[in-house]
Amino acid sequence: MVLAAGLAAGALVVWSQVQTPAAPAAASPAQVSATAGAAQATLRPAPPTRDPHTPGFVQAAELPDGQNAPPDADGNFILGPTHEPAPEAMVRAGVPHGTIYEFTMESAESKIYPGIARDKGTFGTPDPENPAKLIVTTSHPAPYTRHVAVYVPAQYVPGTEAPFLVGADGPDRLLFTVLDNLIAEKKVPALVAISIGNGSGDAQGSERGLEYDTMSGKYAEFVETEVLPRVEARTGVKLTSDPEGRAAMGGSSGAACALIMAWYHPEWYHRVLSYSGTFVNQQWPYNAAVPQGAWAFHEHLIAESVAKPIRIWMEVGDRDLLNPNVMRDGMHDWVLANEEMARALAAKGYHYQFVFARNAGHVDRSVRAQTLAEALEYVWEGYAK
């Protein structure tokens, strides 16, 4: 039952962690480079520490410190301030390790994303006639190389259709380790994980921003037509076409992308996992049909649309982002955006779990290590294991 809203690796190859910030307050999904970033830093205070019991925030169950939410329970939960890695986040002896396949994709090969970039040291300026619209004049065509890593569990039976998860900002070594352990424990199905690197850059005017923050089915279509066929060809795995057996996940803009994939293509994806979701106004180019970008999800899209068959797990940190760029449009508060997402999902009767993490920043690595196993269990609840 959905709780009502309140007032308001097995991998043998070692990589760096998912391309999301580690420090609680220092990183931003709208990272401005060099000159622009330094100028803004003098004007931007560190995000405040939010109280999950603030009037207007959703009502949530406070968990004992160090405890995760139950993997089979919908609703809103508050994590304590201590974030130790879950046992599943550690490589364990005797656990079968999945096989990791790696390949790259060049921008010249893509019919959907030929590549753009924003000039170094630049960002953009708010439109004086519309502060919710960012003017970027320094974005231009540019090539990129995308790295893709595919985890195939040891338990995969050749010739069978495999459920799978598409992850943003890959490769994600922690995800592969957690899956080794969860699959061995039969807590999730023997699923394939397709960890896709972004096309570089960040936020408005960048390839990553174009891919992840655009409110359309374009990125899901890119994955469907350009990535999945290559995965099958490289690995010999047959991927399921059943949307119940498909999930999308990510952090920051990658989390917004995961929901966007399922929202615009529910015939392909029914399961979503989000860390510090960028459900804010970060879409570029500006789209008059959805002028608020991903902020529109909780502002009106979820409420005004027929409920979609999407199951979603979400997290936000108490020191998550607040207005990390030059825009002051009232739609760049990550904590508020995720709180409002929980409210909107509850009001519409969605199966969702929302975790508010104390002592945590943006896509906090410690929180991820503590919660990823539980989050995956929740997201895959109800799927035959």
Sequence and secondary structure as in RCSB ss.txt:
>XXXX:A:sequence
MVLAAGLAAGALVVWSQVQTPAAPAAASPAQVSATAGAAQATLRPAPPTRDPHTPGFVQAAELPDGQNAPPDADG
NFILGPTHEPAPEAMVRAGVPHGTIYEFTMESAESKIYPGIARDKGTFGTPDPENPAKLIVTTSHPAPYTRHVAV
YVPAQYVPGTEAPFLVGADGPDRLLFTVLDNLIAEKKVPALVAISIGNGSGDAQGSERGLEYDTMSGKYAEFVET
EVLPRVEARTGVKLTSDPEGRAAMGGSSGAACALIMAWYHPEWYHRVLSYSGTFVNQQWPYNAAVPQGAWAFHEH
LIAESVAKPIRIWMEVGDRDLLNPNVMRDGMHDWVLANEEMARALAAKGYHYQFVFARNAGHVDRSVRAQTLAEA
LEYVWEGYAK
>XXXX:A:secstr
           SS     SS  STTT  TT   HHHHHHHHTT        TTSTTS   EE  TT    TT  E
EEEE S     GGGS  TTS   EEEEEEEEGGG SS   EEE TT   EEETTEEEEEE  SEEE   EEEEEE
EE TT  TTSEE EEEESS   HHHHHHHHHHHHTTSS   EEEEE   S  STTSHHHHHHH SSSHHHHHIII
IIHHHHHHHH  EE   GGGEEEEEETHHHHHHHHHHHH TTT  EEEEES   SS  SS  TTSTTGGGHIIII
IHHHS   S EEEEEEETT  B  SS  SS  BHHHHHHHHHHHHHHTT EEEEEEESS  TT HHHHHHHHHHH
HHHHTTTS  
